[in-house]
Amino acid sequence: MKNPPSAIRIPQSLWLIRHGESIGNVARQKAEKSSAKIIETPCREPDVELSETGVGQCQKLGQWFSLQPEKPTITYSSPYLRAQITTQILLNQAGFNLAVKIDERLREREFGVFDRLTKDGAIEKFPELCDLRERWGKFYFRPPGGESWADVIVRLRSFIETDLSKLVDQNVLIVTHEVVIRCFRYILENMNETEIMNIDRTSDVHNGAITSYEINLKENKFALKLDNYLP
């Protein structure tokens, strides 16, 4: 069964961007490669900064936007540091003089007791919870102290209804996180659980990648323009 179509109109153009590579992304890759149980990061999740590679990705984003005929007119960012830094580098590189609106509803999905654990670490420390996650699926499974994908979708529906729906004819740029972008797609493309989980299983949202939409007023629906595009 499909997710019910939304009657909410959103801006003329919408760009969803995943933040540049962070030191947390690098630490996760290192931990998984070495079969470690813990992801070693020097700070809490909201304070993780960009890696050197991530800074370069953000500069490329800014260069790409500077060459586009259509420019953002309003910008939102997750409150997490890596998203805010991505936004500022992009805007500075592109030469855009735009204020950035920080919105907590755009933050990363909260992992709760699984925070900083690799898959192997989670299975070792919380085997029963991992079994439950497998049975429920991550769309609905909520780890203690954390969020399910459905929880993220609820806060994004609030953001769309209170902010995005008021920005008709604007060009909106949002810098956020991988699961948040997936959940935006679920809402905007009227997907169901199976459809969005199939996309998630077969691909990742790359750091510094662009997913964008245009509104098709004639058909009253959202048209995907760029899917996980790397400049």
C-alpha positions in Angstrom: 0.0 0.0 0.0 1.3 3.4 -1.0 2.1 6.3 1.4 -0.9 8.7 0.9 -0.2 11.5 -1.5 0.6 14.8 0.1 -1.5 17.9 -0.8 1.3 20.2 0.5 2.9 22.4 -2.1 6.6 22.9 -1.6 9.0 25.3 -3.2 9.7 25.6 -6.9 13.0 23.8 -6.4 14.4 21.8 -3.5 18.0 20.6 -3.0 18.7 18.0 -0.3 22.4 17.7 0.4 24.2 15.2 2.7 27.0 16.9 4.6 30.6 16.4 3.5 32.6 13.5 4.9 33.1 13.8 8.6 35.7 12.5 11.0 32.9 10.3 12.3 32.5 8.7 8.8 36.2 8.0 8.6 36.2 6.5 12.1 33.3 4.2 11.2 35.0 3.0 8.1 38.1 2.3 10.1 36.3 0.5 12.8 34.3 -1.7 10.4 37.4 -2.5 8.3 39.2 -3.7 11.5 36.1 -5.5 12.9 36.2 -3.2 15.9 33.3 -3.0 18.3 33.5 0.7 19.1 33.7 3.7 16.7 36.3 5.9 18.2 35.4 9.6 17.9 36.7 12.5 20.0 33.4 14.1 20.7 29.6 13.6 20.9 27.7 13.0 17.7 26.4 16.6 17.2 29.9 18.1 17.5 31.7 15.9 14.9 33.5 18.0 12.3 34.4 17.5 8.6 37.5 15.6 7.4 39.9 17.1 5.0 38.2 15.2 2.2 34.8 16.5 3.4 36.0 20.1 3.2 37.0 19.5 -0.5 33.6 18.0 -1.2 31.9 21.1 0.1 34.0 23.3 -2.0 33.0 21.3 -5.1 29.4 21.7 -4.1 29.8 25.5 -3.9 31.6 25.5 -7.3 28.7 23.5 -8.8 26.0 25.8 -7.4 27.8 28.9 -8.7 27.5 27.6 -12.2 23.8 26.7 -12.1 21.2 29.0 -13.7 18.9 28.4 -10.8 20.2 29.6 -7.4 19.0 28.9 -3.8 16.9 31.7 -2.3 16.7 30.3 1.2 18.9 27.8 3.2 18.2 25.4 6.0 20.7 23.2 7.9 20.7 20.5 10.5 22.1 21.8 13.8 24.9 19.2 13.8 28.3 20.9 13.3 29.2 18.9 10.2 26.1 20.1 8.4 26.6 23.7 9.5 30.2 23.7 8.3 29.1 22.1 5.0 26.5 24.8 4.5 28.9 27.7 5.2 31.7 26.3 2.9 29.2 25.8 0.1 27.7 29.2 0.4 31.1 31.0 0.7 32.5 29.0 -2.3 29.4 29.8 -4.4 29.4 33.5 -3.4 25.8 33.3 -2.0 24.9 35.8 0.7 22.2 33.8 2.4 21.3 33.5 6.0 21.1 29.9 7.3 18.1 28.7 9.2 19.0 26.0 11.7 16.2 23.5 12.4 16.5 20.7 14.9 14.0 18.6 13.0 16.7 18.2 10.3 19.2 16.5 12.7 20.6 13.0 12.2 18.5 10.1 13.4 19.3 9.4 17.0 20.9 6.0 17.7 20.3 5.7 21.4 22.1 2.8 23.0 23.6 1.9 19.7 25.5 5.2 19.5 29.2 4.6 18.6 28.7 0.9 18.1 29.5 -1.0 14.9 27.2 -3.8 13.9 29.4 -6.3 15.5 29.6 -4.2 18.7 25.8 -3.9 18.8 25.3 -7.6 18.4 27.8 -8.4 21.2 26.4 -5.8 23.6 22.7 -6.0 22.8 21.9 -9.3 21.2 18.3 -9.3 22.1 17.7 -5.8 20.8 19.5 -6.8 17.5 17.2 -9.8 17.2 14.2 -7.5 17.7 15.6 -5.0 15.1 15.8 -7.8 12.6 12.3 -8.9 13.3 10.7 -5.4 13.2 13.0 -3.9 10.5 14.7 -0.6 11.0 11.8 1.4 9.6 9.8 0.8 12.7 12.4 -0.4 15.3 13.3 2.2 17.9 16.4 1.5 20.0 16.2 2.6 23.6 16.9 6.3 23.7 16.9 6.5 19.9 14.6 6.9 16.9 13.2 4.7 14.2 12.9 5.9 10.6 9.2 6.5 11.3 10.1 8.8 14.1 12.3 10.9 11.7 9.4 10.9 9.2 7.1 12.4 11.8 9.4 15.3 12.5 10.0 15.9 8.8 6.2 16.0 8.2 6.1 18.8 10.8 8.9 20.7 9.1 7.2 20.4 5.7 3.9 21.6 7.1 5.1 24.5 9.2 8.1 25.7 7.1 8.5 24.2 3.6 4.8 24.5 2.6 5.0 28.3 3.1 7.9 28.7 0.7 6.0 28.4 -2.6 8.1 29.7 -5.6 11.3 29.8 -3.5 14.4 27.7 -4.2 15.3 25.9 -1.0 18.6 24.4 -0.1 18.7 21.9 2.9 21.9 20.4 4.3 21.2 17.4 6.4 22.0 13.6 6.9 21.6 10.3 5.0 18.6 8.9 6.8 16.9 12.3 6.8 17.3 12.5 3.0 15.8 9.0 2.6 12.9 10.0 4.8 12.3 13.1 2.7 12.2 10.9 -0.4 9.6 8.6 1.3 7.3 11.6 1.9 7.9 13.5 -1.3 7.6 10.5 -3.6 4.7 8.9 -1.7 6.7 5.7 -1.1 5.8 2.8 1.2 8.2 1.0 3.6 9.2 -1.7 1.1 10.1 0.8 -1.6 12.3 3.1 0.6 14.0 0.1 2.3 14.8 -1.4 -1.1 16.5 1.8 -2.1 18.4 1.9 1.2 19.6 -1.7 0.8 21.0 -1.1 -2.7 22.7 2.2 -2.3 24.1 4.8 0.1 23.6 8.6 0.0 27.2 9.8 -0.6 28.8 12.5 1.4 28.4 15.8 -0.5 25.7 14.3 -2.8 22.7 16.3 -4.1 19.2 15.0 -4.3 16.9 17.6 -5.8 13.2 18.1 -6.8 11.1 20.4 -9.0 7.4 20.9 -8.5 5.3 19.7 -11.4 2.3 22.1 -11.1 0.5 20.6 -14.1 0.4 17.1 -12.5 0.5 18.4 -8.9 3.4 16.2 -7.9 7.1 16.3 -7.1 9.6 15.4 -9.8 12.9 14.0 -8.8 15.6 15.9 -10.8 18.9 14.7 -9.3 19.4 11.4 -7.4 22.4 11.2 -5.1 24.5 13.3 -7.6 28.1 14.1 -6.9 29.4 17.3 -8.5 
